[in-house]
Amino acid sequence: MIPKKYSNNLFMIMMSFGMSVIMCAVITAAGTGIHDGYVERFFKAWVFAFPVAIIAAFTMAPITRKLVDKITK
């Protein structure tokens, strides 16, 4: 079992995984269509997008938390 202190990091990694899969699937389908080679094109895009999504999540989370704290009571 993973210790509770890692729950926030694990959440961001899992959310990055799910969002990158969905976004790559949709964007690959919209850009190139769903026909021969779709899975390979999707996977090639996702391999690049997943690390970018993780970096973006860890970079944007503190900024977004501060913004949300300022605009909520």
C-alpha positions in Angstrom: 0.0 0.0 0.0 1.2 3.5 -0.8 1.6 5.9 2.2 -1.1 8.6 2.5 1.5 11.4 2.3 1.9 10.5 -1.4 -1.8 10.7 -2.2 -1.7 14.2 -3.8 1.2 13.3 -6.1 -0.4 10.0 -7.0 -3.7 11.8 -7.7 -1.9 14.2 -10.1 -0.1 11.4 -11.9 -3.3 9.3 -12.3 -5.3 12.4 -13.5 -2.5 13.2 -16.0 -2.6 9.7 -17.2 -6.4 9.7 -17.8 -6.5 13.2 -19.3 -3.6 12.5 -21.6 -5.2 9.2 -22.9 -8.5 10.9 -23.5 -7.0 14.0 -25.2 -4.6 12.1 -27.4 -7.4 9.7 -28.5 -9.7 12.6 -29.4 -7.1 14.8 -31.0 -5.6 11.9 -33.0 -9.0 10.9 -34.2 -10.0 14.4 -35.1 -6.7 15.1 -36.8 -6.1 11.9 -38.8 -9.3 9.9 -38.5 -9.9 6.5 -37.2 -8.6 4.1 -39.8 -5.5 2.0 -40.4 -2.7 2.9 -38.1 -4.8 4.9 -35.6 -3.6 2.9 -32.6 0.1 3.5 -33.5 -0.5 7.2 -34.1 -2.4 7.5 -30.9 0.3 5.7 -28.9 3.1 7.8 -30.5 1.3 11.0 -29.5 0.5 9.7 -26.0 4.1 8.7 -25.2 5.0 12.3 -25.8 1.9 13.8 -24.1 1.9 11.9 -20.9 5.2 13.3 -19.5 4.1 16.8 -20.6 0.8 16.3 -18.8 2.6 15.3 -15.6 5.0 18.3 -15.7 2.0 20.6 -16.4 0.0 19.2 -13.5 2.8 19.6 -11.0 3.7 23.0 -12.4 0.1 24.4 -12.5 -1.3 22.9 -9.3 0.3 25.4 -6.9 -0.5 28.3 -9.1 -4.1 27.2 -9.6 -4.5 26.5 -5.8 -3.5 30.1 -5.0 -5.8 31.5 -7.7 -8.8 29.4 -6.4 -8.0 30.5 -2.8 -8.1 34.2 -3.9 -11.5 33.9 -5.8 -13.3 31.7 -3.2 -14.4 32.5 0.3 
